[in-house]
Amino acid sequence: MADHGPGLPKHVRKAVSKVTEKLFVDHNSFSRHHISKDVRRGNEYMTSLPLQMALYFNAFFFPMWIISSCVTYQAKYECLDALYKVVIISLIVMMSIVEIIRLYLGYLGNLTEKVPELAGSWLLTILLQFPSTLFLLFNYKATKNMPLEIAMNSVLAIFVVCEIIIGAVALRSMVNHQVSLFHIQQFIKAEDIDDDGNINHRKAD
């Protein structure tokens, strides 16, 4: 597939690709006799609709989460310990930055079927956003959580968990599909595959 727009730097793409292949490639599914007919035709689209819907609604929810977090933080500021005043505002800033990056990479990776970008979004979700959200949600005694804060963090946690699960499935399917196409090229001449990845039905000599 042709390149679409800006993405990750080359060295980052290579590193994320290696990690993704280790985690998601099913090496037992690539024999010549187990490649699906759709993959043989080259017409299978691996974009995940459930993941795209989750990212879409998450993008609309994100501004509301920022506003509610800032409002509740200001309201309970005087009740917080000095340590948690710094911890909470640092988490809000960090999560806001990570959310923008991971949603962008998720959109780009899923719509254009770019594995490194989608894997980067998934890794940011599971390594940074997931533990940060759980900290804000369940450490309610120290963080003095307000009802609005609990509700908004609960919704964010649902989005994050769904995107972790759906993202893992989408990544596995996308990586397996691309590795399948690579294996198919061993039996089909390179000139029989056009720029869009469609395979012409002419056998190799």
PyRosetta script that sets phi, psi and omega in degrees:
from pyrosetta import init, pose_from_sequence

init()
pose = pose_from_sequence("MADHGPGLPKHVRKAVSKVTEKLFVDHNSFSRHHISKDVRRGNEYMTSLPLQMALYFNAFFFPMWIISSCVTYQAKYECLDALYKVVIISLIVMMSIVEIIRLYLGYLGNLTEKVPELAGSWLLTILLQFPSTLFLLFNYKATKNMPLEIAMNSVLAIFVVCEIIIGAVALRSMVNHQVSLFHIQQFIKAEDIDDDGNINHRKAD")
pose.set_psi(1, 140.6)
pose.set_omega(1, -177.8)
pose.set_phi(2, -68.7)
pose.set_psi(2, 156.4)
pose.set_omega(2, -177.8)
pose.set_phi(3, -74.4)
pose.set_psi(3, 140.7)
pose.set_omega(3, -178.0)
pose.set_phi(4, -127.1)
pose.set_psi(4, 105.8)
pose.set_omega(4, 170.8)
pose.set_phi(5, 69.6)
pose.set_psi(5, -179.2)
pose.set_omega(5, -178.4)
pose.set_phi(6, -70.7)
pose.set_psi(6, 151.5)
pose.set_omega(6, 178.0)
pose.set_phi(7, -146.2)
pose.set_psi(7, -149.7)
pose.set_omega(7, 179.5)
pose.set_phi(8, -77.7)
pose.set_psi(8, 152.2)
pose.set_omega(8, 173.9)
pose.set_phi(9, -59.7)
pose.set_psi(9, 157.2)
pose.set_omega(9, -173.7)
pose.set_phi(10, -58.8)
pose.set_psi(10, -45.3)
pose.set_omega(10, -176.6)
pose.set_phi(11, -67.8)
pose.set_psi(11, -32.9)
pose.set_omega(11, 177.0)
pose.set_phi(12, -70.1)
pose.set_psi(12, -41.5)
pose.set_omega(12, 178.5)
pose.set_phi(13, -59.0)
pose.set_psi(13, -43.3)
pose.set_omega(13, -179.0)
pose.set_phi(14, -64.4)
pose.set_psi(14, -42.7)
pose.set_omega(14, -178.5)
pose.set_phi(15, -65.3)
pose.set_psi(15, -44.9)
pose.set_omega(15, -179.3)
pose.set_phi(16, -67.6)
pose.set_psi(16, -36.2)
pose.set_omega(16, 178.6)
pose.set_phi(17, -61.9)
pose.set_psi(17, -42.4)
pose.set_omega(17, -179.8)
pose.set_phi(18, -63.7)
pose.set_psi(18, -43.4)
pose.set_omega(18, 179.0)
pose.set_phi(19, -63.8)
pose.set_psi(19, -42.1)
pose.set_omega(19, -178.4)
pose.set_phi(20, -63.9)
pose.set_psi(20, -42.4)
pose.set_omega(20, 179.7)
pose.set_phi(21, -62.8)
pose.set_psi(21, -38.4)
pose.set_omega(21, 179.2)
pose.set_phi(22, -65.9)
pose.set_psi(22, -38.4)
pose.set_omega(22, -174.0)
pose.set_phi(23, -83.0)
pose.set_psi(23, -35.8)
pose.set_omega(23, -165.3)
pose.set_phi(24, -117.0)
pose.set_psi(24, -14.8)
pose.set_omega(24, -177.2)
pose.set_phi(25, -75.2)
pose.set_psi(25, 128.5)
pose.set_omega(25, 174.8)
pose.set_phi(26, -96.3)
pose.set_psi(26, 98.4)
pose.set_omega(26, -173.2)
pose.set_phi(27, -70.8)
pose.set_psi(27, -11.7)
pose.set_omega(27, -179.5)
pose.set_phi(28, -88.9)
pose.set_psi(28, -2.2)
pose.set_omega(28, -172.4)
pose.set_phi(29, -107.1)
pose.set_psi(29, 14.1)
pose.set_omega(29, -171.8)
pose.set_phi(30, -116.4)
pose.set_psi(30, 23.3)
pose.set_omega(30, 175.0)
pose.set_phi(31, -71.3)
pose.set_psi(31, 158.3)
pose.set_omega(31, -175.6)
pose.set_phi(32, -62.1)
pose.set_psi(32, -27.2)
pose.set_omega(32, -173.9)
pose.set_phi(33, -89.8)
pose.set_psi(33, -6.2)
pose.set_omega(33, -176.3)
pose.set_phi(34, -113.7)
pose.set_psi(34, 12.2)
pose.set_omega(34, 177.5)
pose.set_phi(35, -82.4)
pose.set_psi(35, 128.3)
pose.set_omega(35, -174.7)
pose.set_phi(36, -66.3)
pose.set_psi(36, 159.1)
pose.set_omega(36, 179.9)
pose.set_phi(37, -64.1)
pose.set_psi(37, -37.6)
pose.set_omega(37, -179.8)
pose.set_phi(38, -63.2)
pose.set_psi(38, -40.5)
pose.set_omega(38, 179.2)
pose.set_phi(39, -68.3)
pose.set_psi(39, -36.9)
pose.set_omega(39, 177.7)
pose.set_phi(40, -61.6)
pose.set_psi(40, -35.5)
pose.set_omega(40, 179.3)
pose.set_phi(41, -78.6)
pose.set_psi(41, -17.5)
pose.set_omega(41, -179.4)
pose.set_phi(42, 77.1)
pose.set_psi(42, 18.1)
pose.set_omega(42, -173.4)
pose.set_phi(43, -108.0)
pose.set_psi(43, 9.1)
pose.set_omega(43, -176.7)
pose.set_phi(44, -85.0)
pose.set_psi(44, 127.8)
pose.set_omega(44, 177.0)
pose.set_phi(45, -99.3)
pose.set_psi(45, 127.8)
pose.set_omega(45, -173.8)
pose.set_phi(46, -99.7)
pose.set_psi(46, 3.8)
pose.set_omega(46, 176.4)
pose.set_phi(47, -60.8)
pose.set_psi(47, 132.1)
pose.set_omega(47, -177.2)
pose.set_phi(48, -92.6)
pose.set_psi(48, 115.4)
pose.set_omega(48, 178.0)
pose.set_phi(49, -66.3)
pose.set_psi(49, -45.1)
pose.set_omega(49, 177.7)
pose.set_phi(50, -59.2)
pose.set_psi(50, -40.6)
pose.set_omega(50, 178.9)
pose.set_phi(51, -66.0)
pose.set_psi(51, -41.2)
pose.set_omega(51, -180.0)
pose.set_phi(52, -64.4)
pose.set_psi(52, -38.7)
pose.set_omega(52, 177.2)
pose.set_phi(53, -65.0)
pose.set_psi(53, -42.1)
pose.set_omega(53, 179.1)
pose.set_phi(54, -63.2)
pose.set_psi(54, -43.7)
pose.set_omega(54, 178.7)
pose.set_phi(55, -65.7)
pose.set_psi(55, -37.4)
pose.set_omega(55, -179.4)
pose.set_phi(56, -63.0)
pose.set_psi(56, -51.1)
pose.set_omega(56, -179.3)
pose.set_phi(57, -70.0)
pose.set_psi(57, -32.6)
pose.set_omega(57, 176.5)
pose.set_phi(58, -63.2)
pose.set_psi(58, -38.6)
pose.set_omega(58, 179.3)
pose.set_phi(59, -65.0)
pose.set_psi(59, -35.1)
pose.set_omega(59, 177.1)
pose.set_phi(60, -74.4)
pose.set_psi(60, -32.6)
pose.set_omega(60, -178.3)
pose.set_phi(61, -76.0)
pose.set_psi(61, -29.4)
pose.set_omega(61, -173.7)
pose.set_phi(62, -54.9)
pose.set_psi(62, -48.1)
pose.set_omega(62, 178.4)
pose.set_phi(63, -60.5)
pose.set_psi(63, -37.2)
pose.set_omega(63, 178.6)
pose.set_phi(64, -65.8)
pose.set_psi(64, -37.0)
pose.set_omega(64, 178.5)
pose.set_phi(65, -65.2)
pose.set_psi(65, -42.3)
pose.set_omega(65, 178.9)
pose.set_phi(66, -61.5)
pose.set_psi(66, -47.3)
pose.set_omega(66, -178.2)
pose.set_phi(67, -61.8)
pose.set_psi(67, -47.1)
pose.set_omega(67, -178.9)
pose.set_phi(68, -65.3)
pose.set_psi(68, -37.7)
pose.set_omega(68, 179.2)
pose.set_phi(69, -64.6)
pose.set_psi(69, -42.3)
pose.set_omega(69, 179.4)
pose.set_phi(70, -67.3)
pose.set_psi(70, -41.1)
pose.set_omega(70, -179.6)
pose.set_phi(71, -64.8)
pose.set_psi(71, -47.6)
pose.set_omega(71, -179.2)
pose.set_phi(72, -68.3)
pose.set_psi(72, -34.4)
pose.set_omega(72, 178.0)
pose.set_phi(73, -63.5)
pose.set_psi(73, -43.0)
pose.set_omega(73, 179.1)
pose.set_phi(74, -66.1)
pose.set_psi(74, -37.1)
pose.set_omega(74, -177.9)
pose.set_phi(75, -68.0)
pose.set_psi(75, -34.8)
pose.set_omega(75, -176.1)
pose.set_phi(76, -105.2)
pose.set_psi(76, 9.6)
pose.set_omega(76, -174.3)
pose.set_phi(77, -55.0)
pose.set_psi(77, -45.0)
pose.set_omega(77, -175.9)
pose.set_phi(78, -69.5)
pose.set_psi(78, -21.7)
pose.set_omega(78, -178.3)
pose.set_phi(79, -86.7)
pose.set_psi(79, -11.3)
pose.set_omega(79, -175.7)
pose.set_phi(80, -86.0)
pose.set_psi(80, 150.3)
pose.set_omega(80, 171.2)
pose.set_phi(81, -68.0)
pose.set_psi(81, 158.6)
pose.set_omega(81, -178.7)
pose.set_phi(82, -59.2)
pose.set_psi(82, -38.7)
pose.set_omega(82, -179.9)
pose.set_phi(83, -63.5)
pose.set_psi(83, -46.8)
pose.set_omega(83, -176.6)
pose.set_phi(84, -73.0)
pose.set_psi(84, -22.2)
pose.set_omega(84, 173.5)
pose.set_phi(85, -61.4)
pose.set_psi(85, -41.8)
pose.set_omega(85, 179.8)
pose.set_phi(86, -75.6)
pose.set_psi(86, -43.1)
pose.set_omega(86, -176.7)
pose.set_phi(87, -62.3)
pose.set_psi(87, -46.5)
pose.set_omega(87, -175.7)
pose.set_phi(88, -66.9)
pose.set_psi(88, -46.8)
pose.set_omega(88, -179.1)
pose.set_phi(89, -65.5)
pose.set_psi(89, -34.6)
pose.set_omega(89, 176.9)
pose.set_phi(90, -65.6)
pose.set_psi(90, -41.2)
pose.set_omega(90, 178.7)
pose.set_phi(91, -64.4)
pose.set_psi(91, -42.5)
pose.set_omega(91, -179.3)
pose.set_phi(92, -61.6)
pose.set_psi(92, -45.4)
pose.set_omega(92, 179.5)
pose.set_phi(93, -64.3)
pose.set_psi(93, -47.4)
pose.set_omega(93, -179.0)
pose.set_phi(94, -62.1)
pose.set_psi(94, -45.7)
pose.set_omega(94, -178.2)
pose.set_phi(95, -65.8)
pose.set_psi(95, -34.8)
pose.set_omega(95, 179.1)
pose.set_phi(96, -64.7)
pose.set_psi(96, -43.6)
pose.set_omega(96, 179.3)
pose.set_phi(97, -66.6)
pose.set_psi(97, -46.8)
pose.set_omega(97, -179.9)
pose.set_phi(98, -62.4)
pose.set_psi(98, -38.8)
pose.set_omega(98, -178.7)
pose.set_phi(99, -62.0)
pose.set_psi(99, -43.2)
pose.set_omega(99, 178.5)
pose.set_phi(100, -62.0)
pose.set_psi(100, -46.0)
pose.set_omega(100, -177.9)
pose.set_phi(101, -65.9)
pose.set_psi(101, -46.2)
pose.set_omega(101, -174.9)
pose.set_phi(102, -70.7)
pose.set_psi(102, -35.1)
pose.set_omega(102, 176.9)
pose.set_phi(103, -67.0)
pose.set_psi(103, -40.5)
pose.set_omega(103, 178.0)
pose.set_phi(104, -63.6)
pose.set_psi(104, -48.0)
pose.set_omega(104, 179.8)
pose.set_phi(105, -64.4)
pose.set_psi(105, -37.0)
pose.set_omega(105, 177.9)
pose.set_phi(106, -63.7)
pose.set_psi(106, -45.6)
pose.set_omega(106, 176.7)
pose.set_phi(107, -60.1)
pose.set_psi(107, -50.3)
pose.set_omega(107, -177.0)
pose.set_phi(108, -63.1)
pose.set_psi(108, -46.8)
pose.set_omega(108, -177.5)
pose.set_phi(109, -66.8)
pose.set_psi(109, -39.8)
pose.set_omega(109, -177.4)
pose.set_phi(110, -74.5)
pose.set_psi(110, -45.5)
pose.set_omega(110, -176.6)
pose.set_phi(111, -71.3)
pose.set_psi(111, -36.4)
pose.set_omega(111, -177.9)
pose.set_phi(112, -100.7)
pose.set_psi(112, 4.2)
pose.set_omega(112, 178.7)
pose.set_phi(113, 57.1)
pose.set_psi(113, 45.6)
pose.set_omega(113, 176.2)
pose.set_phi(114, -99.8)
pose.set_psi(114, 112.0)
pose.set_omega(114, -175.9)
pose.set_phi(115, -64.2)
pose.set_psi(115, -46.1)
pose.set_omega(115, -178.2)
pose.set_phi(116, -59.1)
pose.set_psi(116, -42.0)
pose.set_omega(116, -179.5)
pose.set_phi(117, -66.7)
pose.set_psi(117, -43.3)
pose.set_omega(117, 179.1)
pose.set_phi(118, -66.3)
pose.set_psi(118, -39.5)
pose.set_omega(118, 177.7)
pose.set_phi(119, -65.9)
pose.set_psi(119, -38.3)
pose.set_omega(119, 177.1)
pose.set_phi(120, -62.2)
pose.set_psi(120, -42.2)
pose.set_omega(120, 177.0)
pose.set_phi(121, -62.8)
pose.set_psi(121, -42.7)
pose.set_omega(121, -179.0)
pose.set_phi(122, -65.8)
pose.set_psi(122, -40.9)
pose.set_omega(122, 179.5)
pose.set_phi(123, -66.9)
pose.set_psi(123, -40.2)
pose.set_omega(123, 176.5)
pose.set_phi(124, -62.7)
pose.set_psi(124, -37.1)
pose.set_omega(124, -179.5)
pose.set_phi(125, -65.9)
pose.set_psi(125, -47.5)
pose.set_omega(125, -173.0)
pose.set_phi(126, -81.9)
pose.set_psi(126, -28.8)
pose.set_omega(126, -176.2)
pose.set_phi(127, -91.0)
pose.set_psi(127, -31.7)
pose.set_omega(127, -176.4)
pose.set_phi(128, -114.8)
pose.set_psi(128, -54.0)
pose.set_omega(128, -172.7)
pose.set_phi(129, -69.7)
pose.set_psi(129, -39.8)
pose.set_omega(129, -177.8)
pose.set_phi(130, -63.8)
pose.set_psi(130, -53.8)
pose.set_omega(130, 179.0)
pose.set_phi(131, -64.6)
pose.set_psi(131, -35.3)
pose.set_omega(131, 179.3)
pose.set_phi(132, -64.9)
pose.set_psi(132, -41.5)
pose.set_omega(132, 179.1)
pose.set_phi(133, -65.3)
pose.set_psi(133, -42.2)
pose.set_omega(133, 178.7)
pose.set_phi(134, -64.5)
pose.set_psi(134, -36.8)
pose.set_omega(134, 178.2)
pose.set_phi(135, -62.5)
pose.set_psi(135, -47.6)
pose.set_omega(135, -179.6)
pose.set_phi(136, -66.5)
pose.set_psi(136, -31.4)
pose.set_omega(136, -174.6)
pose.set_phi(137, -81.1)
pose.set_psi(137, -42.5)
pose.set_omega(137, -170.9)
pose.set_phi(138, -102.1)
pose.set_psi(138, -13.5)
pose.set_omega(138, 177.3)
pose.set_phi(139, -90.2)
pose.set_psi(139, 48.2)
pose.set_omega(139, -169.1)
pose.set_phi(140, -69.4)
pose.set_psi(140, -28.2)
pose.set_omega(140, -179.0)
pose.set_phi(141, -68.7)
pose.set_psi(141, -43.1)
pose.set_omega(141, -179.0)
pose.set_phi(142, -77.5)
pose.set_psi(142, -35.5)
pose.set_omega(142, -176.8)
pose.set_phi(143, -91.1)
pose.set_psi(143, -1.5)
pose.set_omega(143, 176.8)
pose.set_phi(144, 53.1)
pose.set_psi(144, 50.6)
pose.set_omega(144, -176.0)
pose.set_phi(145, -60.4)
pose.set_psi(145, 136.7)
pose.set_omega(145, 176.2)
pose.set_phi(146, -96.5)
pose.set_psi(146, 160.5)
pose.set_omega(146, -178.4)
pose.set_phi(147, -54.1)
pose.set_psi(147, -43.0)
pose.set_omega(147, 178.9)
pose.set_phi(148, -62.6)
pose.set_psi(148, -40.7)
pose.set_omega(148, -179.6)
pose.set_phi(149, -64.8)
pose.set_psi(149, -42.3)
pose.set_omega(149, 179.2)
pose.set_phi(150, -62.6)
pose.set_psi(150, -43.0)
pose.set_omega(150, -179.3)
pose.set_phi(151, -64.1)
pose.set_psi(151, -46.0)
pose.set_omega(151, -177.4)
pose.set_phi(152, -68.7)
pose.set_psi(152, -40.2)
pose.set_omega(152, 178.6)
pose.set_phi(153, -68.7)
pose.set_psi(153, -30.6)
pose.set_omega(153, 177.1)
pose.set_phi(154, -66.4)
pose.set_psi(154, -43.6)
pose.set_omega(154, 178.6)
pose.set_phi(155, -64.1)
pose.set_psi(155, -43.3)
pose.set_omega(155, 178.7)
pose.set_phi(156, -61.9)
pose.set_psi(156, -39.9)
pose.set_omega(156, 178.6)
pose.set_phi(157, -62.8)
pose.set_psi(157, -38.7)
pose.set_omega(157, 177.9)
pose.set_phi(158, -63.2)
pose.set_psi(158, -44.9)
pose.set_omega(158, 177.3)
pose.set_phi(159, -59.0)
pose.set_psi(159, -47.0)
pose.set_omega(159, -176.1)
pose.set_phi(160, -63.5)
pose.set_psi(160, -45.3)
pose.set_omega(160, 180.0)
pose.set_phi(161, -63.4)
pose.set_psi(161, -44.7)
pose.set_omega(161, 178.6)
pose.set_phi(162, -60.8)
pose.set_psi(162, -42.4)
pose.set_omega(162, -178.6)
pose.set_phi(163, -69.9)
pose.set_psi(163, -30.1)
pose.set_omega(163, 175.5)
pose.set_phi(164, -66.6)
pose.set_psi(164, -47.4)
pose.set_omega(164, -177.7)
pose.set_phi(165, -68.6)
pose.set_psi(165, -51.9)
pose.set_omega(165, -178.7)
pose.set_phi(166, -65.7)
pose.set_psi(166, -37.6)
pose.set_omega(166, 179.5)
pose.set_phi(167, -63.8)
pose.set_psi(167, -38.3)
pose.set_omega(167, 178.3)
pose.set_phi(168, -64.5)
pose.set_psi(168, -42.1)
pose.set_omega(168, 178.6)
pose.set_phi(169, -65.0)
pose.set_psi(169, -44.5)
pose.set_omega(169, -179.6)
pose.set_phi(170, -63.8)
pose.set_psi(170, -41.9)
pose.set_omega(170, 178.9)
pose.set_phi(171, -62.7)
pose.set_psi(171, -44.7)
pose.set_omega(171, -179.5)
pose.set_phi(172, -60.9)
pose.set_psi(172, -44.7)
pose.set_omega(172, 180.0)
pose.set_phi(173, -64.8)
pose.set_psi(173, -42.4)
pose.set_omega(173, -177.6)
pose.set_phi(174, -67.4)
pose.set_psi(174, -42.9)
pose.set_omega(174, 179.4)
pose.set_phi(175, -66.0)
pose.set_psi(175, -44.8)
pose.set_omega(175, 178.8)
pose.set_phi(176, -61.2)
pose.set_psi(176, -38.8)
pose.set_omega(176, 178.9)
pose.set_phi(177, -63.5)
pose.set_psi(177, -45.6)
pose.set_omega(177, -178.2)
pose.set_phi(178, -68.7)
pose.set_psi(178, -37.1)
pose.set_omega(178, 176.7)
pose.set_phi(179, -68.6)
pose.set_psi(179, -34.4)
pose.set_omega(179, 175.8)
pose.set_phi(180, -61.4)
pose.set_psi(180, -44.1)
pose.set_omega(180, 178.4)
pose.set_phi(181, -62.2)
pose.set_psi(181, -37.1)
pose.set_omega(181, 178.2)
pose.set_phi(182, -63.4)
pose.set_psi(182, -42.0)
pose.set_omega(182, 179.4)
pose.set_phi(183, -67.7)
pose.set_psi(183, -36.1)
pose.set_omega(183, 179.0)
pose.set_phi(184, -62.7)
pose.set_psi(184, -34.6)
pose.set_omega(184, -178.5)
pose.set_phi(185, -64.7)
pose.set_psi(185, -16.3)
pose.set_omega(185, 176.4)
pose.set_phi(186, -70.6)
pose.set_psi(186, -19.9)
pose.set_omega(186, -177.0)
pose.set_phi(187, -111.9)
pose.set_psi(187, -6.0)
pose.set_omega(187, -177.6)
pose.set_phi(188, -127.3)
pose.set_psi(188, 138.8)
pose.set_omega(188, -179.5)
pose.set_phi(189, -61.8)
pose.set_psi(189, 147.4)
pose.set_omega(189, -177.5)
pose.set_phi(190, -61.0)
pose.set_psi(190, -34.9)
pose.set_omega(190, -178.2)
pose.set_phi(191, -72.6)
pose.set_psi(191, -10.3)
pose.set_omega(191, 178.0)
pose.set_phi(192, -84.5)
pose.set_psi(192, -0.8)
pose.set_omega(192, 178.3)
pose.set_phi(193, -112.9)
pose.set_psi(193, 120.2)
pose.set_omega(193, -176.4)
pose.set_phi(194, -81.2)
pose.set_psi(194, -178.4)
pose.set_omega(194, -174.7)
pose.set_phi(195, -65.8)
pose.set_psi(195, -23.6)
pose.set_omega(195, -179.3)
pose.set_phi(196, -89.3)
pose.set_psi(196, 3.1)
pose.set_omega(196, 179.2)
pose.set_phi(197, 85.6)
pose.set_psi(197, 6.0)
pose.set_omega(197, 178.8)
pose.set_phi(198, -78.9)
pose.set_psi(198, 136.2)
pose.set_omega(198, -175.6)
pose.set_phi(199, -99.2)
pose.set_psi(199, 124.4)
pose.set_omega(199, 175.7)
pose.set_phi(200, -80.0)
pose.set_psi(200, 147.2)
pose.set_omega(200, -173.3)
pose.set_phi(201, -90.4)
pose.set_psi(201, 59.4)
pose.set_omega(201, 174.0)
pose.set_phi(202, -123.1)
pose.set_psi(202, 119.8)
pose.set_omega(202, -176.1)
pose.set_phi(203, -68.5)
pose.set_psi(203, 149.4)
pose.set_omega(203, 177.4)
pose.set_phi(204, -71.6)
pose.set_psi(204, 150.4)
pose.set_omega(204, 178.6)
pose.set_phi(205, -71.3)
pose.dump_pdb("model.pdb")
